[in-house]
Amino acid sequence: MKYDNNRAPMAIILADGIGSRLGPLTDKCARSLLSVGGSVILERMIRNCLSCGISQFVLVLGHREDEIKQFVDKFFRGIRVTYVINDRYRETDTGYSLVRASTAVGAAEFIKFDANVVFDTKILRALVDSNLPNVVCVDRNVTLADDDVKVIADDQMRIGEIAKSVDRGVALGKVIGIEKISAATGRLLFSALEGMMESAVSAQDHCEAAYARLVEQGVPMHALDITGMKWIKIDTAEDFAAANALFGSPITTVSREQQRALDEASAHPQRAS
């Protein structure tokens, strides 16, 4: 992996949302603490990060913040975690959530996660291993809806447009909610978000609206094609049922050495026989 000898990026997990469309599942439970395939959603995310060498976390919390803190503190005592509170979580969206993490992140490279995404470790490994500075995970093989964040990209996968308003007919695919942002771009991103948050209307924007501003300014952002890899974003009860069908077993943390051995065996199955 790229980060065997270099500092791994930080993880920013936006876990402040209510998940109202998941009711009654979320009536008495934070969305990120729902169990999928025998493992809590947030646990899956953190263990995937640990498997990829990421051990420093910023968690943006709001709804049921104490429950999430207690869970992380109980099951992940060894990780470095900073909690950031979004006390306006009921009236804001992911753009405001992300800018709340700016002080905790400082000048570090980071990977941002929407906390309701369940994904296979292979997606994160591909993202971490990419040599490109700013990378957005995109699935090309999904049925696109008008309210999905979509991208247009060129032959080199450089993003030309990123927005919900992108025409489905010309879109490359759907943004899944996991992006890697370089330290240099992070400063520009947080600056753009701070400007946006001065408007009450923009405070309800997704963070992808800030990505769009950077793209318009010529900041390079590339799409990472994760088509065929397992992932699902859980917004509704139907999504939750589909997630349990897709991810049917509990997750375990796989070390980098173990993952290399698994990849080697997969690439050369005859050697494992």
N, C-alpha and C positions, 0 to 999 in steps of 0.2 A: 504494500500500500504506500501511497505517496507520503503519508505522515508517520512512517516508521521512525524517521530520524528528524523530522521537523515538527514544530508545534502544531497540534491539531486545532481546527477552528473551534470556537465556542458554539454551543447550541442555545438558541433562543426558542423557547416553547411558549406559544401564545395560548394560555389555558384559562383565560378570564371570562370566557363566554358562558351564556346561560344554557344554550342548547334547547330552546323552547320548543322547537319542532320535534324533539324527541320525547316529549311528554306522553305518557306518565313515567317513562323510564328515568327521566331526570328530575322528577318531583322531589325525590329525597336523596339524590346522588349527583355529584358533579359529572358532567359528560365525559371528561377524561378518565374518570374512575369506573366507568362501566367495564364489565368484563367481556372480552371477546376471545373465544376459544380457550377459556381457562386462564387467561392473563388479562390484567387491567390494561386499558388502552395506553395510559401513561407509562406503565411498566414496560410495555412493548417498545415504546419510543425510546425510553432511557436505555434499555438493554441493547437495542439496535445501535445507539450511539456508542455505548461502551464497547460493543463488538468492533466498532470502527475506529477505536482509539480516542473517541471524544469523551472527556471526563469533566469538562467545565460547563456548567449550565446556568442559564438565566431563565427563570420561570415567571412569566407575567400572569398574575392571578387577580381575580375579582370575585366572581360568583363562587361561593362555598370555598373561599381561600383557605380556611383553617383545616378543612378536611383534606385538601390536596397537600398542604404542608405536612400534616401528620402522616400521610401515606408515604411521602418521599423521605421524611426524616426517619421513619421506621424501617423502610425496606432498602434505602440507599444511603446509609450512613457514611460511606466512604467517598462519596462524590463531592465536588465543589459546586455548591448551588447558591445562587443569589436570588432572593425573592423580590419581585417588584410588584407593587399593587396599583392596579387601575381602578380607582374609586369611582370612575365614570363608566364602568363596563356596561351599564344598562342603556346608555345613550350614545355609545361610540362603537367603532368597528376595529378591524385589525390594523389599520393605519395608526390610530391612536395607541393601540396596544403596543405596537412595535416601537414607536418613538419613546414610550415610557421606559424602554430597556436601554436607551442610548447611553446613559451615564454608567450603567453596570457593564456595558460592552466596551466602552472606551474606544481605543484604536485597534481593536482586534478583528480579524476575519471571523465571520460567523455563518452558521446555517440556521435559517429560520424555519420553524415547523408550526403549522396549524395543529393544535392539539387533538383534533378529531380525525386525523389521518392515520390509518393503520396500514403499514407497508412492510414489504419484505426487506431484509437487510441488504440484499443485492442492490436495491435502489440507492441506498445511502452510500454504499461502497463505491458505486459508479460515480456518484456526485463528489465524494471526497477525493477520488483518484483523478478527477478531471483537472487538467492543467489550466483550464480557462478560469479567469478571475470571478466572473459573475454568471451563475448558471441557474436556470429555472427548469425544474423537472416537468416534462410534458408527455402526456399519453396521446398517441395519434389514433388509437383504435378504440375510441369511445363515441357514443352518440352524444353530440353536443347540444346543449340547451342554451337558450338566449341568456340566462343568468350565469352561465359558466364563464370564468375568465379564460380567454383564448389568446393564442398568439399567431402572428404571421412571421415566418422566418425565411431567410434565403438559403441557397444551397450549402452554405457553410454553417447553417443553423443559427446565424446571428439574427436576433429578434428585431423586427422592424416595427411591430405593433404588439401591444399587450393590453387587453381590455375586455370587458364583458361585451362591448359594442362591436367587436370584430365579427364580421360576417362569417357565419358557420360554413358557407360554401368555399371560402378561401383560407380558412384557418388551418394551421398545421395540426393543432390539437388542443387539449385541455390542460391548464395548469393545475397541478395536484395539491399545491400548498406546501412545497418544500423547495427552498432556494438557498444557494450559497452566494454570499456577498463578500467581496474583498474588503480589506481594511480601508483602502483609499475610497472605494465606492461607498462604503458604509458612512463615511463622513458626509458625502454628498447626499446620500439617502436620508440620513437623519435631519440634515438641513432642509431638504425638500419637505419632509414630513412636518417639521416644526412650522414651516411656512403655511402648509396646508391646514394645520390644526388651529390656526388663528381664525379660521372661518368655521362657524357652527355647522354648516352644511358639510364641509370637507372632513369634519371630525367623524363623520359616519362613512367615510370612504375606506375601501380595502387598501392594504399596503401596495397592491399592484398598481394603484393609481399613481403612487410615487415612482414605481418602476417605470411606468409609462412616461413620466416627466423626464427621467434620466435618459431613456431611450431617445426621446425627442431632442435632447441636448447632445446626443452623440456618444453617450456612455455605452460601451459595448456590453451587451447581455446576450447570452446564448442559451438555446434550448437543449436540454439533455433528453433524448428520446428514451423513455423507459417503457415503451410499448412491449407488452408480453410479460412484464414483471408484475407481481401481485401487489395491489394497493386498493384501498377504498376510503372515501371520505364519508364520515358518518354524520348526516344531518337529520335523518328521519328514522322512524322505526323500521321502515323497509330496508334502509341502508344498514341498520344494526343487524337485522336478520341475515342480510347478504354477507356481512362481514364475518359472522359466525360460521357461515357455510364456507367461506373462502379461507379463513384462518381457523382451522379446526382443532389445533393443539396448542398447549402453553408454549411460551417462548423461553429460551435459555440464552445466556450470554455466551457467545463463541469468541474465543480469543483470536487474535490475528494469526497466530501460528496454526491453530485448529482450522481456521478458515482457509489458509493456504493449502493445508492437507486435503480438505474437502474439495477445493477447486482443482487440485492436482488429480485427485481420484475421479472427479467428474470429467476432466479433460482427457484423461487417459484411463478409461474404465478397465482396460485389459490388464493394467498394472495392479489393480486392486483385487483381481481374481486369483 
